[in-house]
Amino acid sequence: MGKPKSEKKIKDFTTGHRGRMREKLRQHGGESLTHQELLEMLFYANFQRGDVKPVIKSLYARFKTLDHIIHAPASELMEVPGIGPSSVDLLTIVRSLFYRLGQEQLRYNDVLSNWEAVLNFMVKRLGHEAIEKFMVIYLNSQNEVIKDEIMSSGTVDRTAIFPREIAKHALEYRATALIIVHNHPTGQLRPSKADIEMTRQVKEVLQTVSVTLHDHIIVGGTKTVSFKSMGLL
């Protein structure tokens, strides 16, 4: 007994559609595909059969943009019908690759002459975090990145900073300068009194070990603000 016609039609449709999508990608490149189509093709790895488009539509209905989908918490992604752990893993890989690409773009370049790339990297790394995190970017004498690291994580509006720990790490990495960064999950960019005081303390401690604090950046969503540009450093 053969398969029902309805099942055969669905299989033929999805097979033909996927073939056309792959051909479009190979012939015209990724720029020929919409955001939704690219995400759909990414999910082909997890959805061996069936139509993926309803899942993509559900993701966009929930999160609105590709950026928000990629950075959405796993728990929220799993609430979307059709999304399971393997699909979340795929999105985590994409997000991590996105972040690593930003890291590579900073390597072996004078960050002060490539400031836009620095800000883009900060937004990629911290802009979508749901809790406040504090990051340090350590630089050598040519202002090239030696290392970037998350020093601490806190709550929605607070994280603990230890200036002497920052200085200790700077010496370990043989850094001559650094940039400190933290995010405001609320999106509010205005520095608090605590932010200003903490920056002063970090600068003073770094001066005792001859390390320069180039700037302190606050990230709120896709926007940033610089302490140096505001005359606070």
BAGU-427295 format. One line per 3 residues: number of its first residue (from 1); their letters; for each residue x negated, y, z negated of N, C-alpha, C. Coordinates in Angstrom, 2 decimals, always signed. Atoms other than C-alpha are relative to their C-alpha. Layout:
BAGU-427295
NUM) a) X:Y:Z:X:Y:Z:X:Y:Z  ...
This chain:
BAGU-427295
1) mgk) -0.85:-1.21:+0.00:+0.00:+0.00:+0.00:-0.87:+1.24:+0.00  +0.84:-1.19:-0.12:-1.48:+3.35:+1.03:+0.36:+1.06:-1.02  -0.22:-1.10:+0.94:-1.72:+6.54:-0.96:+1.20:+0.83:+0.45
4) pks) -1.13:-0.86:-0.37:+1.35:+8.81:-1.07:-0.47:+1.14:+0.90  +0.37:-1.07:-0.94:+1.37:+11.42:+1.69:-0.35:+1.29:-0.72  +0.25:-1.25:+0.72:+1.50:+14.27:-0.83:-1.40:+0.01:-0.58
7) ekk) +1.35:+0.07:+0.56:-1.71:+13.06:-2.53:-1.04:+0.13:+1.09  +0.94:-0.07:-1.12:-3.41:+12.61:+0.84:-0.12:+1.43:+0.51  +0.02:-1.38:-0.47:-2.45:+16.13:+1.89:-0.82:+0.90:-0.91
10) ikd) +0.77:-0.80:+0.96:-3.88:+17.64:-1.31:-1.48:-0.27:+0.16  +1.41:+0.35:-0.16:-7.14:+15.73:-0.85:-0.56:+0.60:+1.28  +0.46:-0.55:-1.28:-7.40:+16.77:+2.81:-0.16:+1.51:-0.10
13) ftt) +0.06:-1.46:+0.12:-6.69:+20.41:+1.90:-1.24:+0.43:-0.76  +1.13:-0.42:+0.82:-9.31:+20.62:-0.86:-1.32:-0.34:+0.67  +1.23:+0.37:-0.70:-11.92:+18.75:+1.18:-0.28:+0.97:+1.13
16) ghr) +0.18:-0.95:-1.10:-11.35:+20.99:+4.20:-0.34:+1.39:-0.48  +0.26:-1.33:+0.56:-11.30:+24.15:+2.10:-1.42:+0.11:-0.51  +1.36:-0.02:+0.54:-14.53:+23.28:+0.33:-1.03:-0.02:+1.13
19) grm) +0.90:+0.03:-1.16:-16.17:+22.46:+3.64:-0.10:+1.35:+0.67  +0.00:-1.32:-0.63:-15.13:+25.81:+5.08:-0.75:+1.01:-0.87  +0.69:-0.91:+0.92:-16.41:+27.62:+2.00:-1.52:-0.19:+0.10
22) rek) +1.43:+0.26:-0.09:-19.79:+25.91:+2.19:-0.57:+0.47:+1.34  +0.46:-0.45:-1.32:-20.07:+26.64:+5.89:-0.11:+1.52:+0.05  +0.02:-1.47:+0.07:-19.25:+30.30:+5.27:-1.23:+0.48:-0.77
25) lrq) +1.17:-0.35:+0.81:-21.94:+30.44:+2.59:-1.29:-0.19:+0.80  +1.22:+0.32:-0.74:-24.56:+28.81:+4.82:-0.19:+0.88:+1.22  +0.08:-0.81:-1.23:-23.74:+30.84:+7.90:-0.19:+1.48:-0.28
28) hgg) -0.04:-1.44:+0.22:-23.25:+34.27:+6.35:-0.56:+0.46:-1.36  +0.60:-0.36:+1.29:-24.80:+34.14:+2.88:+1.03:+0.28:-1.07  -0.89:-0.21:+1.13:-23.36:+34.76:-0.57:+0.77:+1.29:+0.05
31) esl) -0.69:-1.29:-0.06:-22.46:+38.35:+0.24:+1.30:-0.07:+0.78  -1.23:+0.15:-0.78:-19.75:+37.05:+2.57:+1.16:-0.53:-0.85  -1.01:+0.57:+0.89:-17.88:+35.52:-0.39:+0.41:+1.01:-1.07
34) thq) -0.47:-0.86:+1.08:-15.76:+37.33:-2.95:-0.53:-0.54:-1.34  +0.39:+0.47:+1.33:-16.53:+37.12:-6.66:+0.75:-1.28:-0.37  -0.81:+1.16:+0.33:-13.68:+34.66:-7.04:-0.48:-1.24:+0.76
37) ell) +0.46:+1.13:-0.81:-14.97:+32.47:-4.21:-1.34:-0.54:-0.50  +1.29:+0.44:+0.52:-18.50:+32.37:-5.63:+0.19:-0.80:-1.29  -0.26:+0.70:+1.25:-17.17:+31.35:-9.03:+0.67:-1.35:+0.28
40) eml) -0.67:+1.24:-0.40:-14.95:+28.76:-7.38:-1.04:-1.03:+0.46  +1.01:+0.93:-0.50:-17.95:+27.24:-5.60:-0.92:-0.48:-1.12  +0.81:+0.42:+1.15:-19.95:+27.19:-8.83:+0.68:-1.15:-0.73
43) fya) -0.74:+1.01:+0.74:-17.21:+25.11:-10.41:+0.20:-1.30:+0.78  -0.09:+1.24:-0.75:-17.27:+22.55:-7.60:-0.83:-1.10:-0.66  +0.87:+0.98:+0.66:-20.04:+20.87:-9.62:+0.75:-0.76:-1.09
46) nfq) -0.76:+0.63:+1.09:-17.54:+20.13:-12.41:+1.34:-0.56:+0.46  -1.30:+0.44:-0.50:-14.34:+19.72:-10.43:-0.23:-0.74:+1.32  +0.30:+0.78:-1.20:-15.10:+16.91:-8.02:+1.20:-0.09:+0.94
49) rgd) -1.22:+0.09:-0.79:-11.50:+16.80:-6.86:+0.98:+1.07:-0.44  -1.05:-0.94:+0.36:-8.51:+19.06:-6.80:-0.31:+1.43:+0.40  +0.10:-1.41:-0.38:-7.92:+22.72:-6.14:-0.49:+0.81:-1.21
52) vkp) +0.61:-0.76:+1.09:-10.17:+24.96:-8.29:+0.61:+1.41:-0.11  -0.49:-1.39:-0.03:-8.47:+28.23:-7.31:+0.94:+0.36:-1.15  -0.86:-0.36:+1.14:-5.75:+28.07:-10.01:-0.79:+0.25:-1.29
55) vik) +0.84:-0.20:+1.18:-8.47:+27.79:-12.67:-0.66:+1.38:+0.06  +0.65:-1.31:-0.19:-10.28:+30.83:-11.24:+1.01:+1.13:-0.23  -1.05:-1.01:+0.20:-7.03:+32.80:-11.15:+0.33:+0.17:-1.48
58) sly) -0.29:-0.06:+1.44:-6.39:+31.92:-14.80:-1.12:+0.73:-0.74  +1.14:-0.69:+0.62:-9.89:+33.10:-15.74:+0.10:+1.51:+0.22  -0.10:-1.43:-0.30:-9.36:+36.43:-14.00:+1.22:+0.63:-0.68
61) arf) -1.18:-0.53:+0.70:-5.90:+36.82:-15.52:-0.32:+0.27:-1.46  +0.35:-0.14:+1.42:-7.45:+36.41:-18.97:-1.09:+1.05:-0.22  +1.18:-0.82:+0.27:-10.78:+38.26:-18.63:-0.21:+1.18:+0.98
64) ktl) -0.07:-1.14:-0.93:-10.16:+40.61:-15.64:-1.18:+0.13:+0.97  +1.16:-0.21:-0.87:-13.74:+40.80:-14.28:-0.98:-1.16:-0.11  +1.03:+1.04:+0.01:-16.60:+38.46:-13.37:-0.95:+0.21:-1.17
67) dhi) +0.89:-0.34:+1.10:-18.79:+40.24:-15.91:+0.55:-0.51:-1.32  -0.63:+0.42:+1.25:-16.33:+39.55:-18.71:+0.13:-1.53:-0.08  -0.08:+1.47:-0.03:-15.91:+35.92:-17.62:-1.35:-0.60:-0.39
70) iha) +1.34:+0.54:+0.24:-19.66:+35.27:-17.63:-0.41:+0.15:-1.46  +0.43:-0.29:+1.37:-20.08:+36.81:-21.09:+1.05:-0.34:-1.06  -1.05:+0.33:+0.96:-16.89:+35.53:-22.71:-0.47:-1.08:-0.97
73) pas) +0.35:+1.05:+0.97:-17.28:+33.46:-25.92:+0.56:-1.35:+0.44  -0.41:+1.35:-0.38:-17.03:+29.70:-25.43:+1.40:-0.32:-0.51  -1.31:+0.31:+0.60:-14.03:+29.49:-27.76:+1.14:+0.61:+0.81
76) elm) -1.04:-0.65:-0.79:-12.06:+31.94:-25.62:+0.09:-0.62:+1.39  -0.02:+0.66:-1.31:-13.08:+30.30:-22.33:+0.77:-1.31:-0.07  -0.64:+1.31:+0.13:-11.86:+26.96:-23.62:+1.52:+0.09:-0.15
79) evp) -1.45:-0.18:+0.10:-8.39:+28.42:-24.11:+0.65:+0.09:+1.37  -0.52:-0.09:-1.37:-8.04:+28.78:-20.33:+0.26:-1.42:+0.53  -0.30:+1.34:-0.53:-6.28:+25.73:-18.76:-1.00:-0.42:+1.07
82) gig) +0.95:+0.53:-0.98:-8.77:+23.60:-16.88:-1.45:+0.21:-0.37  +1.37:-0.27:+0.39:-11.87:+24.95:-18.61:-0.38:-0.88:-1.19  +0.50:+0.88:+1.05:-13.79:+22.39:-20.65:-1.45:+0.30:-0.32
85) pss) +1.38:-0.24:+0.40:-17.25:+22.13:-22.21:-0.99:+0.10:+1.15  +0.95:-0.02:-1.12:-19.02:+21.40:-18.91:+0.10:+1.30:+0.80  -0.16:-1.28:-0.70:-17.56:+24.53:-17.30:-0.61:+1.14:-0.81
88) vdl) +0.63:-1.00:+0.87:-18.62:+26.60:-20.30:-1.52:-0.09:+0.11  +1.45:+0.18:-0.17:-22.11:+25.10:-19.94:-0.49:+0.68:+1.28  +0.39:-0.62:-1.27:-22.24:+26.25:-16.32:-0.09:+1.52:-0.13
91) lti) +0.00:-1.44:+0.18:-21.34:+29.81:-17.27:-1.12:+0.45:-0.92  +1.12:-0.31:+0.89:-23.90:+29.75:-20.08:-1.32:-0.01:+0.77  +1.21:+0.07:-0.83:-26.58:+28.71:-17.58:-0.12:+1.24:+0.88
94) vrs) +0.02:-1.21:-0.86:-25.61:+31.55:-15.23:-0.38:+1.22:-0.82  +0.31:-1.14:+0.87:-25.70:+34.05:-18.09:-1.48:+0.00:-0.40  +1.40:+0.11:+0.41:-29.10:+32.77:-19.22:-0.94:+0.32:+1.15
97) lfy) +0.83:-0.32:-1.18:-30.53:+32.96:-15.70:+0.02:+1.50:+0.27  -0.16:-1.44:-0.17:-29.19:+36.50:-15.43:-0.93:+0.76:-0.95  +0.85:-0.60:+1.02:-31.00:+37.38:-18.65:-1.48:-0.22:+0.31
100) rlg) +1.40:+0.30:-0.30:-34.25:+35.64:-17.64:-0.49:+0.81:+1.20  +0.37:-0.84:-1.14:-34.24:+37.52:-14.33:-0.34:+1.40:-0.47  +0.28:-1.32:+0.56:-34.06:+40.76:-16.29:-1.34:+0.03:-0.71
103) qeq) +1.30:+0.10:+0.66:-37.03:+39.61:-18.37:-1.14:+0.08:+1.02  +1.05:+0.04:-1.01:-39.10:+38.87:-15.28:-0.21:+1.35:+0.67  +0.10:-1.29:-0.66:-38.34:+42.25:-13.77:-0.77:+1.01:-0.84
106) lry) +0.73:-0.91:+0.88:-39.95:+43.90:-16.79:-1.47:-0.38:-0.12  +1.37:+0.46:+0.18:-43.12:+41.81:-16.77:-0.95:+0.68:+0.98  +1.09:-0.52:-0.83:-46.36:+43.30:-15.45:+0.33:+1.34:+0.65
109) ndv) -0.33:-1.34:-0.49:-44.83:+46.74:-14.94:-0.04:+0.98:-1.16  -0.05:-1.07:+0.99:-45.20:+50.01:-16.79:+1.47:+0.32:-0.25  -1.43:-0.17:+0.25:-41.80:+50.14:-18.47:+0.43:+1.46:-0.01
112) lsn) -0.37:-1.41:+0.05:-41.93:+53.89:-18.87:+0.22:+0.58:+1.40  -0.23:-0.44:-1.37:-42.05:+54.27:-15.09:+1.07:-0.86:+0.67  -1.04:+0.87:-0.52:-39.38:+51.59:-14.63:+1.15:-0.04:-1.01
115) wea) -0.92:-0.11:+1.12:-36.95:+52.84:-17.26:+1.39:-0.53:+0.31  -1.33:+0.48:-0.37:-33.78:+51.99:-15.35:+0.09:-1.51:-0.17  +0.01:+1.45:+0.16:-34.77:+48.31:-15.30:+0.03:-0.38:-1.47
118) vln) +0.01:+0.24:+1.44:-35.42:+48.48:-19.04:+1.41:+0.13:-0.57  -1.36:-0.21:+0.50:-31.96:+49.88:-19.74:+0.95:-1.09:+0.50  -0.84:+1.07:-0.55:-30.33:+47.32:-17.43:-0.21:-1.31:-0.77
121) fmv) +0.32:+1.20:+0.76:-32.11:+44.54:-19.29:+0.65:+0.04:-1.38  -0.61:-0.14:+1.33:-30.91:+45.88:-22.65:+1.50:-0.23:+0.05  -1.45:+0.18:-0.14:-27.33:+46.00:-21.43:+0.32:-1.48:+0.24
124) krl) -0.22:+1.42:-0.26:-27.57:+42.43:-20.07:-0.15:-0.82:-1.28  +0.32:+0.79:+1.18:-29.01:+41.20:-23.33:+0.96:+0.25:-1.16  -0.76:-0.33:+1.20:-26.88:+43.03:-25.90:+1.39:+0.60:+0.25
127) ghe) -1.23:-0.73:-0.26:-24.00:+44.79:-24.18:+1.28:-0.74:-0.29  -1.22:+0.78:+0.19:-21.53:+41.93:-24.59:+0.03:-0.75:-1.33  +0.04:+0.71:+1.28:-22.51:+40.72:-28.04:+1.14:+0.48:-0.91
130) aie) -1.13:-0.33:+0.88:-19.62:+40.57:-30.51:-0.45:+0.42:-1.39  +0.54:-0.45:+1.28:-21.88:+41.18:-33.52:-1.23:+0.87:+0.27  +1.13:-0.91:-0.17:-24.61:+43.74:-34.08:-1.32:-0.77:-0.06
133) kfm) +1.31:+0.64:-0.04:-28.11:+42.58:-33.13:-1.07:+1.05:+0.20  +1.12:-0.93:-0.06:-31.49:+44.24:-33.35:-1.14:-0.67:+0.77  +1.03:+0.55:-0.87:-34.08:+43.67:-30.63:-1.21:+0.92:+0.04
136) viy) +1.25:-0.75:-0.14:-37.71:+44.73:-30.33:-0.69:-0.43:+1.28  +0.78:+0.27:-1.21:-39.63:+45.00:-27.06:-1.42:+0.48:-0.27  +1.39:-0.30:+0.32:-43.39:+44.86:-27.67:-0.79:+0.26:+1.28
139) lns) +0.74:-0.42:-1.19:-45.76:+46.59:-25.23:-1.50:+0.01:-0.25  +1.46:-0.12:+0.12:-49.49:+46.50:-24.52:-0.43:+1.43:+0.33  +0.52:-1.36:-0.22:-51.74:+49.51:-23.84:+0.37:+0.56:+1.37
142) qne) -0.47:-0.46:-1.32:-50.49:+49.64:-20.22:+1.52:+0.13:+0.04  -1.46:-0.05:+0.12:-46.89:+49.74:-21.47:+0.69:-1.13:+0.76  -0.59:+1.20:-0.58:-46.29:+46.27:-20.06:+0.59:-0.84:-1.14
145) vik) -0.67:+0.78:+1.03:-43.96:+43.94:-21.93:-0.83:-1.22:-0.37  +0.65:+1.20:+0.54:-45.71:+41.39:-24.12:+1.06:-1.03:-0.38  -1.05:+0.89:+0.50:-42.57:+39.97:-25.66:+1.22:+0.82:-0.39
148) dei) -1.21:-0.59:+0.57:-38.98:+40.78:-26.50:+0.63:-1.04:-0.91  -0.60:+0.95:+0.93:-37.21:+39.23:-29.46:+1.12:+0.64:-0.80  -1.06:-0.42:+0.90:-34.05:+39.47:-31.52:-0.52:-0.16:-1.42
151) mss) +0.54:+0.04:+1.36:-35.25:+40.38:-35.01:+1.06:-0.36:-1.04  -1.04:+0.32:+0.97:-31.92:+40.12:-36.78:+1.38:+0.10:+0.62  -1.40:-0.04:-0.41:-28.19:+39.56:-36.34:+0.84:+0.26:-1.24
154) gtv) -0.82:-0.34:+1.16:-25.45:+40.88:-38.58:+1.47:-0.25:+0.21  -1.45:+0.07:-0.14:-21.74:+41.58:-38.58:+0.40:+0.88:+1.17  -0.49:-0.83:-1.10:-19.57:+43.60:-36.24:-0.63:+1.39:-0.03
157) drt) +0.49:-1.38:+0.06:-21.01:+46.88:-37.51:-1.27:+0.17:-0.84  +1.17:-0.16:+0.85:-24.17:+46.11:-39.48:-0.98:-1.15:+0.19  +1.04:+1.01:-0.03:-27.48:+44.28:-39.28:-1.18:+0.49:-0.83
160) aif) +1.10:-0.37:+0.88:-30.46:+44.23:-41.63:-1.30:+0.17:+0.79  +1.26:-0.29:-0.67:-33.74:+45.77:-40.44:-1.10:+0.12:-1.05  +1.14:-0.06:+0.91:-37.11:+45.33:-42.12:-1.20:+0.56:+0.74
163) pre) +1.07:-0.65:-0.76:-39.65:+47.84:-40.77:-1.35:-0.69:-0.11  +1.31:+0.64:+0.17:-42.65:+46.00:-42.23:-0.10:-1.30:+0.80  +0.01:+1.20:-0.82:-41.63:+42.82:-40.43:-0.26:+0.35:+1.46
166) iak) +0.24:-0.46:-1.37:-41.57:+44.74:-37.16:-1.48:+0.32:+0.20  +1.42:-0.34:-0.08:-45.06:+46.10:-37.85:-0.86:-1.27:-0.01  +0.74:+1.26:+0.08:-46.28:+42.61:-38.78:+0.00:-0.72:+1.34
169) hal) -0.09:+0.67:-1.30:-45.03:+41.15:-35.50:-0.78:+0.77:+1.06  +0.75:-0.82:-0.96:-46.52:+44.06:-33.55:-1.49:-0.33:-0.07  +1.41:+0.35:+0.17:-49.94:+43.21:-34.99:-0.28:-1.42:+0.50
172) eyr) +0.18:+1.39:-0.45:-49.48:+39.50:-34.30:-0.05:-0.08:+1.52  -0.05:+0.02:-1.45:-48.65:+40.22:-30.66:-1.02:+0.95:+0.64  +0.98:-0.98:-0.45:-51.41:+42.84:-30.42:+0.64:+1.09:+0.85
175) ata) -0.72:-1.07:-0.69:-48.88:+45.43:-29.31:-0.55:+1.36:-0.42  +0.41:-1.37:+0.31:-49.84:+49.09:-29.11:+1.19:+0.94:-0.04  -1.23:-0.82:+0.00:-46.28:+50.37:-28.67:+1.20:-0.94:+0.04
178) lii) -1.21:+0.82:-0.10:-42.72:+49.15:-28.83:+1.23:+0.87:+0.15  -1.31:-0.63:-0.13:-39.10:+49.99:-28.17:+0.95:-0.81:-0.85  -1.00:+0.72:+0.79:-36.35:+49.10:-30.63:+1.38:+0.24:+0.60
181) vhn) -1.33:-0.05:-0.63:-32.80:+48.38:-29.51:+1.00:-0.67:-0.93  -1.08:+0.73:+0.66:-29.55:+47.57:-31.21:+1.32:+0.37:+0.66  -1.29:-0.21:-0.66:-25.97:+47.27:-30.04:+1.07:+0.40:-1.00
184) hpt) -1.21:-0.32:+0.76:-22.71:+48.71:-31.29:+1.16:-0.73:+0.69  -1.08:+0.77:-0.64:-20.02:+46.09:-30.50:+1.27:+0.81:+0.23  -1.20:-0.84:-0.18:-17.36:+48.79:-30.88:-0.07:+0.85:+1.26
187) gql) +0.19:-0.85:-1.18:-18.82:+50.60:-27.86:-0.34:+1.43:-0.33  +0.33:-1.35:+0.45:-19.42:+53.74:-29.92:-1.51:+0.19:+0.07  +1.43:-0.20:-0.20:-22.82:+55.16:-28.93:-0.64:+0.94:-1.01
190) rps) +0.56:-1.00:+0.92:-23.23:+57.87:-31.56:-0.77:-0.67:-1.14  +0.78:+0.60:+1.09:-26.04:+56.99:-34.01:+0.60:+0.37:-1.36  -0.45:-0.27:+1.36:-25.00:+56.68:-37.64:-1.16:+0.57:-0.81
193) kad) +1.06:-0.49:+0.89:-26.92:+58.24:-40.52:-0.97:-1.13:-0.34  +0.84:+1.16:+0.30:-28.17:+54.74:-41.32:-0.93:-0.31:+1.17  +0.83:+0.22:-1.18:-29.42:+54.35:-37.73:-1.18:+0.98:+0.04
196) iem) +1.03:-1.05:-0.04:-31.33:+57.63:-37.94:-1.04:-0.22:-1.08  +0.92:+0.25:+1.10:-32.84:+56.81:-41.31:-0.87:-1.23:+0.27  +0.75:+1.22:-0.31:-33.86:+53.32:-40.21:-1.07:+0.27:+1.04
199) trq) +0.97:-0.35:-1.05:-35.57:+54.75:-37.12:-1.18:+0.75:-0.60  +1.07:-0.75:+0.65:-37.54:+57.17:-39.28:-0.92:-0.94:-0.78  +0.79:+0.95:+0.78:-38.67:+54.34:-41.54:-0.88:-0.87:+0.90
202) vke) +0.77:+0.84:-0.94:-39.74:+52.15:-38.61:-1.16:+0.79:+0.58  +1.05:-0.84:-0.58:-41.70:+55.00:-37.05:-1.13:+0.23:-1.00  +1.01:-0.26:+1.02:-43.50:+55.77:-40.31:-0.86:-1.23:-0.29
205) vlq) +0.74:+1.23:+0.25:-44.47:+52.15:-40.93:-0.91:-0.33:+1.18  +0.81:+0.29:-1.18:-45.70:+51.71:-37.36:-1.22:+0.92:+0.09  +1.12:-0.95:-0.04:-47.87:+54.81:-37.67:-1.16:-0.47:-0.88
208) tvs) +1.06:+0.48:+0.89:-49.78:+53.14:-40.50:-0.85:-1.08:+0.64  +0.77:+1.03:-0.70:-50.91:+50.40:-38.09:-0.31:+0.42:+1.44  +0.34:-0.58:-1.31:-51.43:+52.71:-35.07:+0.79:-0.59:+1.15
211) vtl) -0.91:+0.47:-1.04:-48.44:+51.42:-33.10:+1.02:+1.10:+0.27  -0.90:-1.08:-0.38:-46.30:+53.92:-31.18:+1.42:-0.51:+0.19  -1.41:+0.29:-0.26:-42.50:+53.85:-31.27:+0.44:+0.89:+1.15
214) hdh) -0.36:-0.79:-1.17:-41.52:+54.94:-27.77:+1.44:+0.50:-0.06  -1.41:-0.40:+0.01:-37.76:+54.97:-28.29:+0.83:-0.99:-0.80  -1.02:+0.86:+0.61:-34.74:+53.57:-30.04:+1.25:+0.16:+0.87
217) iiv) -1.15:-0.02:-0.90:-31.86:+52.64:-27.74:+1.19:-0.67:-0.67  -1.26:+0.62:+0.43:-28.26:+52.00:-28.76:+0.76:-0.42:+1.25  -0.77:+0.54:-1.12:-26.25:+49.80:-26.40:+1.44:-0.17:-0.45
220) ggt) -1.43:+0.17:+0.25:-22.47:+49.99:-26.29:+0.68:-0.42:+1.28  -0.57:+0.48:-1.26:-20.93:+47.81:-23.60:-1.02:+0.14:+1.12  +0.92:-0.21:-1.12:-22.53:+48.90:-20.33:-0.72:+1.34:-0.07
223) ktv) +0.61:-1.31:+0.13:-23.71:+52.26:-21.66:-1.11:-0.02:-1.06  +1.10:-0.10:+0.96:-26.82:+53.30:-23.56:-0.24:+1.45:-0.38  +0.39:-1.32:+0.42:-28.09:+56.26:-25.52:-1.39:-0.10:-0.61
226) sfk) +1.40:+0.00:+0.43:-31.70:+57.18:-26.31:-0.22:+1.00:-1.14  +0.34:-0.88:+1.10:-32.90:+58.60:-29.63:-0.96:+1.10:+0.46  +0.99:-0.96:-0.47:-35.78:+60.30:-27.83:+0.69:+1.11:+0.80
229) smg) -0.68:-0.99:-0.83:-33.49:+62.03:-25.34:+0.89:+0.91:-0.84  -0.84:-0.80:+0.89:-31.34:+63.25:-28.24:-0.83:+0.81:-1.00  +0.86:-0.74:+0.92:-34.35:+64.69:-30.06:-0.06:-0.59:-1.40
232) ll) -0.02:+0.65:+1.32:-34.04:+62.17:-32.91:-1.26:-0.81:-0.27  +1.22:+0.76:+0.17:-37.48:+60.67:-32.41:-1.22:+0.86:+0.35
